[in-house]
Structures are given as structure tokens and as C-alpha cells.
Amino acid sequence: MSTEEGRLISVKVALRCRPLIPKELAEGCKRCLSFVPGEPQVILGQDKPFTYDYVFDPSAEQEEVFNTSIAPLIRGIFSGYNATVLAYGQTGSGKTYSMGGVYTADQENDPTVGAIPRVIMMLFHEIEQKVEWQFILKVSYLEVSFYLEPKDANSEPQICLFRFFVSFFLKFKQDCN
């Protein structure tokens, strides 16, 4: 957690903008966001700025996103803080890629590995370092999709509002012996 003007800030918001996919490029889609260099800010269209705690442009790698916005949360867990990472956005906005990536066990060091496998690797690495501690780790994973109903019979369902929630419950105590 950080402080801002003497207040404790317990929620951080990161924006990750994925690159346009080939289908979008073929259809002539254009990026509607511009990025303010050196600032955690995007501009929608020509004149609508939005500021976040972290902004990752389409060139950002999974490792940069993880190390900047998620790894500090995992380190905080071992100091007694709770942490939640929530991916939110429309269908096709990149939640699955950011959270899971294309992951199999033999891709442990692959740069496309997403947040969830990286969190698991970091948790177990940290647990291995704390030999005098006792741990109980419980993990739950929930994927929920909500779709807006079509406005008329000719329309398709619209937006996926919420997708991933992963909860890691880590209980620990330091051995006093």
C-alpha cells in the first residue's frame, strides 16, 4: 500500500491496452487511445484524458505488467496485506491473455505467460525462502460472464462485463523456536 498526501491508498488501477488483432486491422480499425509519454495517462479520441496508477501501452510485455503492478502485491501478502487482482473489460479486450496467457507447464519462462501462472510461481518461490514459517495456501478461481441481452431480434448479445477472479488465501505464521 502507498500513501498520497498522508492518506493510505489501498486500491490501485492499471490499464493495459492490447494491440489491434489481425481481424481488426483487416477491417480498418484504428486505435482510439493515445498514450502520454512518462505519465500513467491515456487520451480517448482527441480530448478526453484518463489517469490511472499504471498504464501499459500495446507494446508492454507480460513481465513488465506483472513486475510493475502485481509483484508488489504478492510481496505485501507476506507482510500481512490482502491483495486482489481483477481483470475487467469487454469480450476480446485481452483479459484472458493478461491473466493466463497461453500457458502450459513447459512454458514456465515464456514471455507470454500471464499473471496467474506468474503469481503462483512467485508465491511458491517466496514460501520456499521462508523455511521457518508454516503456510496454508488455498486457491479459488472463478470465471463469470455476463452478457447484455440484445435490444431487438436482429442483434447479438453485447458485452462481457466481468470475467476473472482468482483468490489466493495464504495463512502463515513464523515459527518462534
Rosetta blueprint (number, residue, H / E / L):
1 M L
2 S E
3 T E
4 E E
5 E L
6 G L
7 R E
8 L E
9 I E
10 S L
11 V L
12 K L
13 V L
14 A E
15 L E
16 R E
17 C L
18 R L
19 P L
20 L L
21 I L
22 P H
23 K H
24 E H
25 L H
26 A H
27 E L
28 G L
29 C L
30 K L
31 R L
32 C L
33 L E
34 S E
35 F E
36 V L
37 P L
38 G L
39 E L
40 P L
41 Q E
42 V E
43 I E
44 L E
45 G L
46 Q L
47 D L
48 K E
49 P E
50 F E
51 T E
52 Y L
53 D L
54 Y E
55 V E
56 F E
57 D L
58 P L
59 S L
60 A L
61 E L
62 Q H
63 E H
64 E H
65 V H
66 F H
67 N H
68 T H
69 S H
70 I H
71 A H
72 P H
73 L H
74 I H
75 R H
76 G H
77 I H
78 F L
79 S L
80 G L
81 Y L
82 N L
83 A L
84 T L
85 V L
86 L E
87 A E
88 Y E
89 G L
90 Q L
91 T L
92 G L
93 S L
94 G L
95 K H
96 T H
97 Y H
98 S H
99 M H
100 G L
101 G L
102 V L
103 Y L
104 T L
105 A H
106 D H
107 Q H
108 E L
109 N L
110 D L
111 P L
112 T L
113 V L
114 G L
115 A H
116 I H
117 P H
118 R H
119 V H
120 I H
121 M H
122 M H
123 L H
124 F H
125 H H
126 E H
127 I H
128 E H
129 Q H
130 K L
131 V L
132 E L
133 W E
134 Q E
135 F E
136 I E
137 L E
138 K E
139 V E
140 S E
141 Y E
142 L E
143 E E
144 V L
145 S L
146 F L
147 Y L
148 L L
149 E L
150 P L
151 K L
152 D L
153 A L
154 N L
155 S L
156 E L
157 P L
158 Q L
159 I L
160 C L
161 L L
162 F E
163 R E
164 F E
165 F E
166 V E
167 S E
168 F E
169 F E
170 L E
171 K E
172 F E
173 K E
174 Q E
175 D L
176 C L
177 N L
